């Protein structure tokens, strides 16, 4: 498995974990009566961009750079 193919599920799982932690902190803050986080980073969108970029890089690598390995390995 190439480095791009291995990084796709890892980036998705890390992004989902970070979004979950951010939501948990926001819920805890509002439950305790504190102000919610003033700046909320768009983790879901960032995860989508990173995973999509890795997917495009994987396709380019398998089709153009190393065509002998094929698209699916």
C-alpha positions in Angstrom: 0.0 0.0 0.0 1.4 3.4 -0.9 1.8 6.3 1.5 -1.2 8.2 0.1 -3.5 5.2 0.3 -2.4 4.6 3.9 -2.9 8.2 4.9 -6.5 8.5 3.6 -8.2 6.5 6.4 -5.8 7.9 9.0 -6.6 11.6 8.1 -10.3 10.8 8.2 -10.1 9.2 11.6 -7.9 12.0 13.1 -10.2 14.6 11.7 -13.3 13.0 13.1 -11.6 12.6 16.5 -10.6 16.3 16.6 -14.1 17.4 15.6 -15.5 15.2 18.4 -13.1 16.6 21.0 -14.0 20.1 19.9 -17.7 19.5 20.2 -17.2 17.9 23.6 -15.3 20.9 24.9 -18.0 23.2 23.5 -20.7 21.2 25.3 -18.8 21.2 28.6 -18.2 24.9 28.4 -21.9 25.7 27.8 -23.0 23.2 30.5 -20.7 24.8 33.2 -22.1 28.3 32.3 -18.9 29.5 30.7 -19.0 31.1 27.3 -18.8 28.8 24.3 -15.6 28.9 22.3 -15.4 32.2 20.5 -13.6 30.8 17.4 -14.6 27.3 16.3 -12.3 25.8 13.7 -14.2 24.0 10.9 -12.7 20.5 11.5 -15.1 18.7 9.3 -14.3 20.9 6.3 -10.6 20.7 7.0 -10.8 16.9 7.2 -12.7 16.9 3.9 -10.0 19.0 2.2 -7.1 17.0 3.6 -8.7 13.6 2.7 -9.8 14.9 -0.7 -6.3 16.1 -1.4 -4.8 12.8 -0.4 -7.3 11.0 -2.7 -6.3 13.2 -5.6 -2.6 12.6 -4.9 -3.2 8.9 -4.7 -4.9 8.9 -8.1 -2.2 10.9 -9.7 0.5 8.7 -8.2 -1.1 5.4 -9.3 -2.2 6.6 -12.7 0.5 8.9 -13.9 3.7 8.3 -11.8 3.5 4.6 -11.2 1.1 3.2 -13.8 2.5 -0.3 -13.4 0.9 -0.7 -10.0 -2.6 0.1 -11.2 -5.3 2.2 -9.7 -6.3 -0.5 -7.1 -3.7 -2.5 -5.5 
